[in-house]
Amino acid sequence: MGTLGPMDEYAKEIGDLAAQIDAMIEEEADKKEIAELQMQLEILRALYRQATHLYEAGDRNEELRESLALRGYGDWTMDNVYAFVYETSVDMPVDGHHSFIGEIRDTDFGRLLAGSPAAG
């Protein structure tokens, strides 16, 4: 089974981006650039939440771990689970940023992972 260590890398990336945005707001930097980074931050947070949830579920569910490997993602590690969540999210049909965030938040990645072991 995986360890929770790699999750810190994702949390650090999210924290660093949030700090960068805060600094840009303080400096009254370009509002469009700030808005774009805020959208990126929302997406990263949604992906991280979903990957964390799926990772923890997989520690208790052998079927999820096997399905991840069968799909070609390898062992049950946070990096591999995050890759599955990310790649699945990118392939979702959406209309605009808010729909993309909503799709990530509303998707049951565990069901998707367990549903079809075919390589994607």
SEFITOR-884613 format. One line per field, with one value per atom (N, C-alpha, C, O, CB): residue number from 0; atom name; x, y, z. Coordinates in steps of 0.001 Angstrom, whole numbers, plus 500000, padded with zeros to 6 digits. Glycine has a CB too. Example, Ala and Ser with C-alpha at 12.3 -4.5 7.8 and 13.67 -1.06 7.14 Angstrom:
BEGIN
nr [0, 0, 0, 0, 0, 1, 1, 1, 1, 1]
atom [N, CA, C, O, CB, N, CA, C, O, CB]
c1 [513190, 512300, 513200, 514236, 511308, 512850, 513670, 512900, 513409, 514084]
c2 [494310, 495500, 496700, 496681, 495527, 497750, 498940, 500030, 501138, 499402]
c3 [507800, 507800, 507800, 508465, 509046, 507080, 507140, 507870, 508039, 505725]
//
This chain:
BEGIN
nr [0, 0, 0, 0, 0, 1, 1, 1, 1, 1, 2, 2, 2, 2, 2, 3, 3, 3, 3, 3, 4, 4, 4, 4, 4, 5, 5, 5, 5, 5, 6, 6, 6, 6, 6, 7, 7, 7, 7, 7, 8, 8, 8, 8, 8, 9, 9, 9, 9, 9, 10, 10, 10, 10, 10, 11, 11, 11, 11, 11, 12, 12, 12, 12, 12, 13, 13, 13, 13, 13, 14, 14, 14, 14, 14, 15, 15, 15, 15, 15, 16, 16, 16, 16, 16, 17, 17, 17, 17, 17, 18, 18, 18, 18, 18, 19, 19, 19, 19, 19, 20, 20, 20, 20, 20, 21, 21, 21, 21, 21, 22, 22, 22, 22, 22, 23, 23, 23, 23, 23, 24, 24, 24, 24, 24, 25, 25, 25, 25, 25, 26, 26, 26, 26, 26, 27, 27, 27, 27, 27, 28, 28, 28, 28, 28, 29, 29, 29, 29, 29, 30, 30, 30, 30, 30, 31, 31, 31, 31, 31, 32, 32, 32, 32, 32, 33, 33, 33, 33, 33, 34, 34, 34, 34, 34, 35, 35, 35, 35, 35, 36, 36, 36, 36, 36, 37, 37, 37, 37, 37, 38, 38, 38, 38, 38, 39, 39, 39, 39, 39, 40, 40, 40, 40, 40, 41, 41, 41, 41, 41, 42, 42, 42, 42, 42, 43, 43, 43, 43, 43, 44, 44, 44, 44, 44, 45, 45, 45, 45, 45, 46, 46, 46, 46, 46, 47, 47, 47, 47, 47, 48, 48, 48, 48, 48, 49, 49, 49, 49, 49, 50, 50, 50, 50, 50, 51, 51, 51, 51, 51, 52, 52, 52, 52, 52, 53, 53, 53, 53, 53, 54, 54, 54, 54, 54, 55, 55, 55, 55, 55, 56, 56, 56, 56, 56, 57, 57, 57, 57, 57, 58, 58, 58, 58, 58, 59, 59, 59, 59, 59, 60, 60, 60, 60, 60, 61, 61, 61, 61, 61, 62, 62, 62, 62, 62, 63, 63, 63, 63, 63, 64, 64, 64, 64, 64, 65, 65, 65, 65, 65, 66, 66, 66, 66, 66, 67, 67, 67, 67, 67, 68, 68, 68, 68, 68, 69, 69, 69, 69, 69, 70, 70, 70, 70, 70, 71, 71, 71, 71, 71, 72, 72, 72, 72, 72, 73, 73, 73, 73, 73, 74, 74, 74, 74, 74, 75, 75, 75, 75, 75, 76, 76, 76, 76, 76, 77, 77, 77, 77, 77, 78, 78, 78, 78, 78, 79, 79, 79, 79, 79, 80, 80, 80, 80, 80, 81, 81, 81, 81, 81, 82, 82, 82, 82, 82, 83, 83, 83, 83, 83, 84, 84, 84, 84, 84, 85, 85, 85, 85, 85, 86, 86, 86, 86, 86, 87, 87, 87, 87, 87, 88, 88, 88, 88, 88, 89, 89, 89, 89, 89, 90, 90, 90, 90, 90, 91, 91, 91, 91, 91, 92, 92, 92, 92, 92, 93, 93, 93, 93, 93, 94, 94, 94, 94, 94, 95, 95, 95, 95, 95, 96, 96, 96, 96, 96, 97, 97, 97, 97, 97, 98, 98, 98, 98, 98, 99, 99, 99, 99, 99, 100, 100, 100, 100, 100, 101, 101, 101, 101, 101, 102, 102, 102, 102, 102, 103, 103, 103, 103, 103, 104, 104, 104, 104, 104, 105, 105, 105, 105, 105, 106, 106, 106, 106, 106, 107, 107, 107, 107, 107, 108, 108, 108, 108, 108, 109, 109, 109, 109, 109, 110, 110, 110, 110, 110, 111, 111, 111, 111, 111, 112, 112, 112, 112, 112, 113, 113, 113, 113, 113, 114, 114, 114, 114, 114, 115, 115, 115, 115, 115, 116, 116, 116, 116, 116, 117, 117, 117, 117, 117, 118, 118, 118, 118, 118, 119, 119, 119, 119, 119]
atom [N, CA, C, O, CB, N, CA, C, O, CB, N, CA, C, O, CB, N, CA, C, O, CB, N, CA, C, O, CB, N, CA, C, O, CB, N, CA, C, O, CB, N, CA, C, O, CB, N, CA, C, O, CB, N, CA, C, O, CB, N, CA, C, O, CB, N, CA, C, O, CB, N, CA, C, O, CB, N, CA, C, O, CB, N, CA, C, O, CB, N, CA, C, O, CB, N, CA, C, O, CB, N, CA, C, O, CB, N, CA, C, O, CB, N, CA, C, O, CB, N, CA, C, O, CB, N, CA, C, O, CB, N, CA, C, O, CB, N, CA, C, O, CB, N, CA, C, O, CB, N, CA, C, O, CB, N, CA, C, O, CB, N, CA, C, O, CB, N, CA, C, O, CB, N, CA, C, O, CB, N, CA, C, O, CB, N, CA, C, O, CB, N, CA, C, O, CB, N, CA, C, O, CB, N, CA, C, O, CB, N, CA, C, O, CB, N, CA, C, O, CB, N, CA, C, O, CB, N, CA, C, O, CB, N, CA, C, O, CB, N, CA, C, O, CB, N, CA, C, O, CB, N, CA, C, O, CB, N, CA, C, O, CB, N, CA, C, O, CB, N, CA, C, O, CB, N, CA, C, O, CB, N, CA, C, O, CB, N, CA, C, O, CB, N, CA, C, O, CB, N, CA, C, O, CB, N, CA, C, O, CB, N, CA, C, O, CB, N, CA, C, O, CB, N, CA, C, O, CB, N, CA, C, O, CB, N, CA, C, O, CB, N, CA, C, O, CB, N, CA, C, O, CB, N, CA, C, O, CB, N, CA, C, O, CB, N, CA, C, O, CB, N, CA, C, O, CB, N, CA, C, O, CB, N, CA, C, O, CB, N, CA, C, O, CB, N, CA, C, O, CB, N, CA, C, O, CB, N, CA, C, O, CB, N, CA, C, O, CB, N, CA, C, O, CB, N, CA, C, O, CB, N, CA, C, O, CB, N, CA, C, O, CB, N, CA, C, O, CB, N, CA, C, O, CB, N, CA, C, O, CB, N, CA, C, O, CB, N, CA, C, O, CB, N, CA, C, O, CB, N, CA, C, O, CB, N, CA, C, O, CB, N, CA, C, O, CB, N, CA, C, O, CB, N, CA, C, O, CB, N, CA, C, O, CB, N, CA, C, O, CB, N, CA, C, O, CB, N, CA, C, O, CB, N, CA, C, O, CB, N, CA, C, O, CB, N, CA, C, O, CB, N, CA, C, O, CB, N, CA, C, O, CB, N, CA, C, O, CB, N, CA, C, O, CB, N, CA, C, O, CB, N, CA, C, O, CB, N, CA, C, O, CB, N, CA, C, O, CB, N, CA, C, O, CB, N, CA, C, O, CB, N, CA, C, O, CB, N, CA, C, O, CB, N, CA, C, O, CB, N, CA, C, O, CB, N, CA, C, O, CB, N, CA, C, O, CB, N, CA, C, O, CB, N, CA, C, O, CB, N, CA, C, O, CB, N, CA, C, O, CB, N, CA, C, O, CB, N, CA, C, O, CB, N, CA, C, O, CB, N, CA, C, O, CB, N, CA, C, O, CB, N, CA, C, O, CB, N, CA, C, O, CB, N, CA, C, O, CB]
c1 [500835, 500000, 500875, 502057, 499052, 500302, 501041, 501293, 500819, 500300, 502057, 502296, 501760, 501562, 503818, 501527, 500952, 502013, 501654, 500158, 503287, 504368, 504276, 504392, 505623, 504069, 504032, 502928, 503006, 503864, 501897, 500826, 501369, 500846, 499729, 502402, 502979, 503483, 503423, 504110, 503976, 504449, 503306, 503484, 505104, 502139, 500981, 500481, 500162, 499856, 500415, 499983, 500946, 500518, 499880, 502242, 503237, 503055, 503128, 504671, 502821, 502601, 501381, 501415, 502416, 500315, 499100, 499379, 498961, 497959, 500080, 500420, 501303, 501109, 501103, 502277, 503173, 502402, 502636, 504302, 501485, 500697, 499779, 499628, 499870, 499171, 498313, 499118, 498644, 497642, 500337, 501201, 501588, 501627, 502469, 501874, 502216, 501043, 501236, 502599, 499844, 498651, 498463, 498195, 497392, 498605, 498466, 499474, 499138, 498646, 500710, 501741, 501395, 501595, 503108, 500878, 500502, 499346, 499309, 500117, 498417, 497297, 497828, 497431, 496239, 498730, 499339, 500077, 500030, 500304, 500752, 501531, 500652, 501133, 502618, 499357, 498413, 498879, 498879, 498232, 499274, 499735, 498555, 497411, 500436, 498853, 497856, 496687, 496869, 498499, 495486, 494289, 493978, 493508, 493089, 494235, 493976, 494903, 494471, 494160, 496167, 497122, 496740, 496823, 498554, 496320, 495876, 494673, 494618, 495530, 493705, 492503, 492854, 492297, 491511, 493768, 494183, 494851, 494602, 495141, 495695, 496351, 495343, 495472, 497465, 494340, 493311, 492509, 492149, 492379, 492229, 491536, 492405, 491914, 491185, 493692, 494619, 494631, 494630, 496051, 494642, 494647, 493378, 493453, 494787, 492223, 490966, 491018, 490579, 489791, 491561, 491668, 492600, 492274, 492167, 493764, 494711, 494103, 494293, 495991, 493378, 492739, 491698, 491617, 492085, 490903, 489879, 490521, 490080, 488973, 491555, 492262, 492879, 492790, 493357, 493498, 494153, 493138, 493378, 494897, 491989, 490953, 490489, 490374, 489755, 490223, 489728, 490793, 490490, 489282, 492027, 493106, 493321, 493534, 494420, 493266, 493428, 492311, 492557, 493446, 491085, 489929, 490072, 489875, 488609, 490411, 490566, 491727, 491619, 490776, 492831, 494008, 493648, 493988, 495169, 492961, 492576, 491584, 491660, 491970, 490657, 489699, 490421, 490055, 488640, 491440, 492174, 492996, 493290, 493064, 493368, 494086, 493202, 493701, 494593, 491882, 490923, 490242, 489381, 489871, 490623, 489892, 490864, 491420, 488900, 491053, 491992, 491571, 492423, 492117, 490256, 489767, 490256, 490643, 488228, 490236, 490727, 492216, 492658, 490466, 492975, 494423, 494713, 495577, 495106, 493977, 494170, 493751, 494424, 493365, 492651, 492168, 493163, 493352, 490808, 493792, 494785, 495940, 496399, 495304, 496402, 497501, 497071, 497834, 497984, 495845, 495355, 495221, 495346, 494012, 494970, 494861, 496229, 496327, 494052, 497272, 498615, 499247, 500271, 498585, 498661, 499210, 500206, 500864, 498092, 500323, 501305, 500774, 499571, 502507, 501693, 501370, 500500, 500368, 502653, 499912, 499035, 499896, 500221, 498075, 500256, 500985, 500186, 499360, 502444, 500427, 499717, 499999, 499091, 500118, 501237, 501570, 500748, 500240, 503063, 500611, 499864, 498361, 497679, 500143, 497847, 496428, 496145, 495145, 496017, 497019, 496851, 496884, 496104, 497955, 497783, 497862, 496547, 496070, 499030, 495952, 494663, 493584, 492847, 494242, 493493, 492483, 492708, 491759, 492524, 493948, 494266, 493897, 493201, 495760, 494361, 494125, 492644, 492146, 494929, 491941, 490508, 489794, 488871, 489953, 490217, 489611, 489822, 488904, 490180, 491015, 491329, 490458, 490121, 492817, 490100, 489297, 487796, 487025, 489565, 487368, 485933, 485430, 486103, 485653, 484251, 483660, 483112, 482340, 482538, 483515, 483057, 482868, 483374, 484051, 482132, 481933, 482478, 481762, 480420, 483715, 484278, 484873, 484738, 483242, 485547, 486295, 485407, 485723, 487006, 484301, 483483, 482870, 482715, 482394, 482518, 482023, 483128, 482867, 481496, 484359, 485494, 485694, 485843, 486778, 485697, 485840, 484684, 484898, 485885, 483476, 482314, 482394, 482060, 481060, 482834, 482996, 484003, 483776, 483441, 485109, 486116, 485506, 485626, 487384, 484858, 484286, 483187, 483057, 483736, 482395, 481225, 481496, 480631, 480154, 482657, 482953, 483338, 484093, 484078, 482811, 483176, 484312, 484074, 481934, 485540, 486693, 486887, 487409, 487938, 486474, 486550, 485658, 486057, 486166, 484440, 483529, 484102, 484056, 482152, 484647, 485250, 486419, 486570, 485712, 487232, 488404, 487975, 488513, 489336, 487031, 486593, 485739, 485634, 485809, 485126, 484165, 484737, 484072, 483471, 485948, 486491, 488003, 488728, 486133, 488476, 489912, 490712, 491934, 490148, 490044, 490753, 491714, 491418, 489760, 492844, 493818, 493241, 492542, 495123, 493547, 492996, 493983, 493676, 492358]
c2 [498820, 500000, 501237, 501173, 500002, 502340, 503592, 504264, 503835, 504533, 505331, 506157, 507549, 507908, 506197, 508324, 509642, 510701, 511850, 510024, 510370, 511326, 512191, 513411, 510609, 511602, 512420, 513471, 514459, 511538, 513262, 514242, 515594, 516628, 513786, 515603, 516855, 517692, 518920, 516586, 517050, 517778, 518528, 519668, 516818, 517906, 518553, 519690, 520773, 517530, 519437, 520476, 521653, 522805, 519915, 521378, 522454, 523262, 524491, 521877, 522589, 523298, 524212, 525358, 522293, 523706, 524494, 525675, 526799, 523618, 525422, 526486, 527548, 528741, 525907, 527114, 528063, 528937, 530143, 527313, 528330, 529099, 530086, 531228, 528156, 529651, 530552, 531727, 532863, 529794, 531460, 532539, 533494, 534708, 531957, 532949, 533777, 534694, 535876, 532884, 534146, 534940, 536043, 537193, 534038, 535687, 536680, 537816, 538988, 536019, 537457, 538477, 539371, 540584, 537816, 538768, 539538, 540494, 541616, 538594, 540045, 540905, 542087, 543230, 540105, 541800, 542864, 543883, 545087, 542262, 543376, 544236, 544908, 545699, 543421, 544587, 545100, 544785, 545642, 546612, 543532, 543048, 542952, 543219, 541666, 542568, 542463, 541575, 540405, 541904, 542155, 541437, 540205, 539196, 542367, 540282, 539126, 537971, 536820, 539513, 538274, 537231, 536619, 535404, 537804, 537475, 536973, 536057, 534985, 538142, 536481, 535666, 534314, 533288, 536407, 534317, 533053, 532129, 530924, 533323, 532693, 531879, 531387, 530273, 532686, 532207, 531765, 530601, 529675, 532924, 530641, 529515, 528261, 527171, 529854, 528423, 527289, 526721, 525504, 527718, 527599, 527153, 526370, 525336, 528354, 526839, 526120, 524719, 523748, 526900, 524634, 523333, 522413, 521248, 523503, 522930, 522107, 521619, 520467, 522894, 522495, 522091, 521006, 520054, 523299, 521139, 520134, 518792, 517743, 520614, 518830, 517595, 516939, 515723, 517886, 517741, 517235, 516592, 515511, 518369, 517271, 516691, 515347, 514380, 517646, 515285, 514039, 512942, 511792, 514274, 513297, 512295, 511786, 510591, 512890, 512686, 512292, 511343, 510318, 513533, 511697, 510856, 509463, 508449, 511529, 509424, 508148, 507349, 506137, 508373, 508023, 507350, 506678, 505517, 508358, 507414, 506856, 505709, 504718, 507946, 505832, 504754, 503497, 502379, 505203, 503691, 502564, 501813, 500630, 503034, 502492, 501799, 500755, 499836, 502799, 500898, 499958, 499085, 498271, 500717, 499247, 498578, 498010, 498743, 499549, 496712, 496051, 496190, 496275, 494580, 496213, 496343, 497648, 497661, 496286, 498727, 500001, 499921, 500397, 501132, 499323, 499198, 498369, 498715, 498562, 497272, 496410, 497134, 497022, 495098, 497870, 498586, 499652, 499857, 499231, 500323, 501336, 500690, 501214, 502065, 499559, 498845, 498342, 498438, 497665, 497802, 497289, 498395, 498140, 496598, 499602, 500742, 501271, 502189, 501863, 500693, 501092, 502175, 502741, 501546, 502474, 503527, 503000, 503783, 504237, 501701, 501129, 500921, 500775, 502005, 500911, 500642, 501746, 502832, 500490, 501440, 502379, 503391, 503194, 501630, 504460, 505568, 506842, 506899, 505694, 507854, 509116, 509694, 510219, 510124, 509604, 510127, 509442, 510109, 509950, 508127, 507387, 507640, 507738, 505900, 507744, 508055, 509463, 509685, 507931, 510407, 511782, 511808, 512522, 512707, 511032, 510977, 510474, 511011, 510065, 509445, 508941, 510019, 510252, 507698, 510675, 511722, 512858, 513346, 512259, 513276, 514377, 514022, 514784, 514729, 512871, 512484, 512239, 512567, 511233, 511668, 511463, 512814, 512992, 510609, 513753, 515088, 515816, 516454, 515915, 515726, 516411, 515884, 516624, 516242, 514610, 513990, 514218, 513816, 512517, 514861, 515092, 516201, 517217, 515452, 516012, 517090, 518175, 517886, 516543, 519444, 520556, 521810, 521927, 520825, 522730, 524050, 525097, 525553, 524315, 525474, 526546, 526084, 524926, 527555, 527031, 526763, 526247, 525226, 528016, 526933, 526534, 525161, 524404, 527552, 524831, 523486, 522461, 521375, 523384, 522802, 521901, 521634, 520484, 522492, 522692, 522529, 521688, 520781, 523916, 521982, 521228, 519767, 518893, 521826, 519496, 518103, 517371, 516226, 518047, 518026, 517391, 517109, 516002, 518295, 518110, 517965, 516912, 516207, 519293, 516801, 515923, 514500, 513633, 516527, 514252, 512942, 511950, 512272, 513052, 510753, 509658, 508889, 507947, 508714, 509303, 508692, 507245, 506447, 509477, 506895, 505505, 504621, 503525, 505377, 505098, 504351, 504230, 503160, 505023, 505337, 505298, 504327, 503575, 506691, 504347, 503471, 502000, 501148, 503841, 501712, 500323, 499841, 498637, 500187, 500772, 500419, 499718, 498858, 501624, 500066, 499490, 499330, 500320, 500357, 498102, 497883, 498083, 497935, 496491, 498411, 498556, 499736, 500775, 498726, 499569, 500653, 501816, 501630, 500180, 503062, 504234, 504966, 505996, 505096]
c3 [500000, 500000, 500000, 500338, 501204, 499627, 499492, 500824, 501875, 498590, 500734, 501905, 501601, 500441, 502282, 502645, 502464, 502181, 501925, 503685, 502213, 502017, 500778, 500885, 501980, 499587, 498376, 498383, 497653, 497180, 499205, 499265, 499687, 499271, 500226, 500499, 500958, 499789, 499841, 501937, 498745, 497569, 496903, 496474, 496569, 496809, 496200, 497085, 496595, 495955, 498398, 499332, 499296, 499372, 500762, 499182, 499111, 497829, 497859, 499181, 496712, 495448, 495559, 495110, 494284, 496152, 496336, 497263, 496984, 496904, 498357, 499302, 498683, 498916, 500510, 497891, 497217, 496231, 496151, 496485, 495483, 494523, 495246, 494811, 493628, 496341, 497121, 497658, 497643, 498284, 498134, 498640, 497518, 497717, 499297, 496343, 495181, 494818, 494534, 493969, 494831, 494516, 495557, 495209, 494455, 496831, 497894, 497723, 497894, 499267, 497383, 497170, 495983, 496032, 496949, 494924, 493741, 494049, 493544, 492592, 494871, 495265, 496073, 495851, 496089, 497012, 497816, 496943, 497192, 498841, 495926, 495019, 493972, 493159, 494325, 493997, 493002, 491583, 490698, 493171, 491399, 490092, 489128, 489496, 490229, 487894, 486829, 487266, 487603, 485543, 487252, 487720, 486880, 487405, 487710, 485598, 484722, 485083, 485146, 483231, 485318, 485702, 487050, 487235, 485765, 487990, 489297, 489134, 489735, 490242, 488315, 488097, 487485, 487874, 487190, 486539, 485912, 486924, 486929, 484742, 487777, 488808, 489844, 490351, 489500, 490161, 491092, 490517, 491245, 491440, 489218, 488573, 488637, 488930, 487096, 488361, 488431, 489848, 490033, 488003, 490842, 492234, 492563, 493227, 493178, 492115, 492339, 491740, 492356, 491742, 490535, 489868, 490639, 490871, 488423, 491039, 491797, 493107, 493497, 492080, 493777, 495043, 494816, 495592, 495727, 493766, 493469, 493112, 493582, 492317, 492285, 491919, 493150, 493323, 490871, 493999, 495209, 496147, 496683, 495933, 496345, 497213, 496680, 497433, 497340, 495382, 494794, 494843, 495163, 493343, 494530, 494567, 495988, 496197, 494014, 496962, 498363, 498784, 499419, 499277, 498423, 498761, 498129, 498799, 498288, 496851, 496164, 496743, 496928, 494670, 497026, 497590, 498915, 499144, 497796, 499779, 501079, 500912, 501638, 501973, 499966, 499712, 499217, 499580, 498679, 498395, 497842, 498871, 498695, 496753, 499939, 501006, 501675, 502324, 502045, 501516, 502104, 501055, 501390, 502890, 499786, 498721, 497685, 496866, 498056, 497739, 496827, 495368, 494483, 497184, 495109, 493735, 493091, 491922, 493711, 493848, 493321, 492995, 491949, 494328, 493888, 493662, 492417, 491612, 494886, 492272, 491094, 489812, 488788, 491246, 489868, 488682, 488230, 487031, 488969, 489177, 488821, 488066, 487051, 490082, 488564, 487898, 486525, 485564, 488762, 486425, 485145, 484098, 482901, 485339, 484546, 483627, 483211, 482397, 484272, 483767, 483364, 484213, 483829, 481974, 485356, 486219, 487240, 487925, 486936, 487348, 488263, 489666, 489883, 488320, 490608, 492010, 492608, 492043, 492828, 493764, 494465, 495215, 496386, 495445, 494543, 495160, 494921, 494010, 494582, 495727, 495541, 494157, 493511, 496630, 493699, 492374, 491290, 490389, 492089, 491363, 490346, 490439, 489419, 490477, 491666, 491847, 491326, 490643, 493345, 491645, 491164, 489637, 489007, 491746, 489050, 487581, 486997, 485998, 487127, 487611, 487134, 487232, 486274, 487936, 488389, 488589, 487597, 486984, 490044, 487440, 486523, 485083, 484412, 486610, 484614, 483223, 482955, 481877, 482878, 483922, 483771, 483705, 482910, 484935, 484530, 484547, 483234, 482720, 485688, 482695, 481443, 480303, 479380, 481097, 480373, 479313, 479461, 478590, 479280, 480556, 480774, 479861, 479687, 482250, 479279, 478477, 479394, 480309, 477556, 479148, 479982, 479146, 478029, 481121, 479716, 479113, 480072, 480964, 478793, 479899, 480704, 482012, 482408, 480978, 482686, 483914, 485039, 485650, 484368, 485325, 486463, 486260, 487218, 486707, 485025, 484752, 484991, 485508, 483305, 484618, 484822, 486307, 486721, 484205, 487107, 488561, 489099, 489904, 489275, 488662, 489113, 488733, 489533, 488549, 487518, 487080, 487956, 488346, 485607, 488262, 489123, 490495, 491022, 489262, 491060, 492404, 492464, 493465, 492876, 491398, 491409, 490918, 491045, 490573, 490372, 489797, 490886, 491803, 488759, 490769, 491663, 490983, 490228, 491976, 491260, 490608, 491018, 490240, 490919, 492230, 492655, 491804, 491410, 494118, 491515, 490654, 489253, 488646, 490609, 488735, 487404, 487352, 486390, 486990, 488374, 488393, 488492, 487785, 489575, 489347, 489535, 488368, 488132, 490840, 487637, 486621, 485392, 484813, 486198, 484985, 483770, 483885, 483979, 482562, 483878, 484037, 482740, 482741, 484559, 481659, 480387, 480422, 481012, 479240, 479796, 479726, 478956, 477960, 479080, 479438, 478801, 478098, 477497, 479728]
//
